[in-house]
Amino acid sequence: MSGRRILVVDDEPRMRRVLEIMLRKMGHEVASAADGHEALQRIQGGPVDLVISDLRMPGMGGIELLNALRTQGNNLPVIVITAHGTIQSAVEAMKLGACEYMLRPFDMPVLQGTIDRILAARDMARQNDFLRHEIEREWGGFVGEGVAMKAIYEQIRLVAPNKTTVLITGETGTGKELVARAIHRASPRAEELFVPINCAAIPDEMLESELFGYEKGAFTGAHKDRVGKFELAHGGTLFLDELPEMPIGLQAKLLRVLQESVIERLGSNRPVPIDIRLIAATNRDPQVAIAENRLREDLYYRVNVFSITLPPLRDRPEDIPGLVHRFLVEFGRSESAGLGISDEAMARLKSYSWPGNVRELKNVVERAVVLAAGQVLDVGHFPLAEVPGRETGTPAPAAACKQLNSALEGLEEKLIREALGEAQGNKARAARQLGISERSLWYKVKKYGLD
């Protein structure tokens, strides 16, 4: 760990000198003070990364110094050292936020290990705070201080500095693209482009040209050269959302690109080297997608180097008040009356299952603001339609789920039969009528034995 500025506070000149020598050998810059009053002046006069303070000193001792720092709102890490330790003094120091309580004499390796651990923890907290602030400043709405979201922030912090390929999974509306953007912004590639592409939103026959680009004359309508998303993301990050919606044949080409870092535009045999960081996402269970032949197994193992699973909103109700606050500010509500929402309404929002996750919550709050017309938001402004069995955020019973799935599949098969009949067996026309891709229709036709 690179050297930091450490303040040694001790009334004994000899002990200060010993600590200064030990800390400088570790590579740190050292300042010193004879008591707590002098220490506070030193801290106000310049940046300090860590304080090592004796417990008992004339004037202002270690406990008083800790108390003064915390009263000022200063969370500077402090190690308290003493030759006359008691359980009571140790408990008091730790209650005031001391990072460690050490008895003298101690050797250099123990002190160095303690310092490294404390500074590493502080660095991690700073990075997580910075990352949260950057996310909120850039996109607004990526909010959460619960255990689940703190784990996500930590995963982002760990993976961002590397080129590691990331697979993000989670239900629709949980913020997969926000996480991908956060990884990009916290990475060494932050100055380059973040290029998102939704594999489900682009027709199968167009997706390849979108990714690889094409040369003039490569196909009918290719009137000029076009740079694809791979080349556009060179040096930066390519985000492939809904990866299992990519045609299986194109997945094979993607796998080759990831292995060789080279592409060829459509209509060209000239290799183009690329340097991208790939982040993929899906709202499907990858193993189910593999079983349904929607996702190549070898591609899954290639992109699933580092996985992040986003929790649904129903599993983190403690974050809902913060999200509601953010959305109320975004929609221009006055903050003079707190959140402008009743306790009953907030309790209702926290108990709802949120099948559409954060995206649904944002829409619901916006609608409630319109309905309330300047009044405090109440339960009546949130007409939430529950899915049976999920009133309190718990999964529906297995039997009910099976019945619902069976009913939905029956309706889906009926609609597909009717569309094929009206299209006289033309699957492209039937797919357009149903509003799904032709590839999805082929899969469903095979699933229901309609071919």
Buried (B, 14 or more C-beta within 10 A) or exposed (E): EEEBBBBBBBBEEEBBEBBBEBBEEBEBEBBBBBBBBBBBEBBEEEEBBBBBBBBEBEEBBBBBBBBBBBEEEBEBBBBBBBEEBEEEBBEBBBEBBBBBBBEEEEEEEEBBEBBEEBBEEBBBEEBBEEBBEBBEEEBEBBBBEBEBBEEBBBBBBEBBEBBBBBBBBBBEBBBBBBBBBBBBBBBEBBEBBBBBBBBBEBEBEEBBBBBBBBBEEBEEEBEEBBEBBBBBBBEBBBBBBBBBBBBEEBBEBBBEBBEEBEBBBBBBEEEBEBEBBBBBBBBBEBEEBBEEEBBBEEBBEBBBBBEBEBBBBBEBBEBBBBBBBBBBEBEEBEEEEEBBBBEEBBEBBBBBBBBBBBBBBBEBBBEBBEBBEEEBBBBEBBEBEEEEBBEEBEEBEEEBEEEBEEEEEEEBBEBBBEBBEEBEEEBEBBBBBBEBBBBBBEBBBEEBEEE
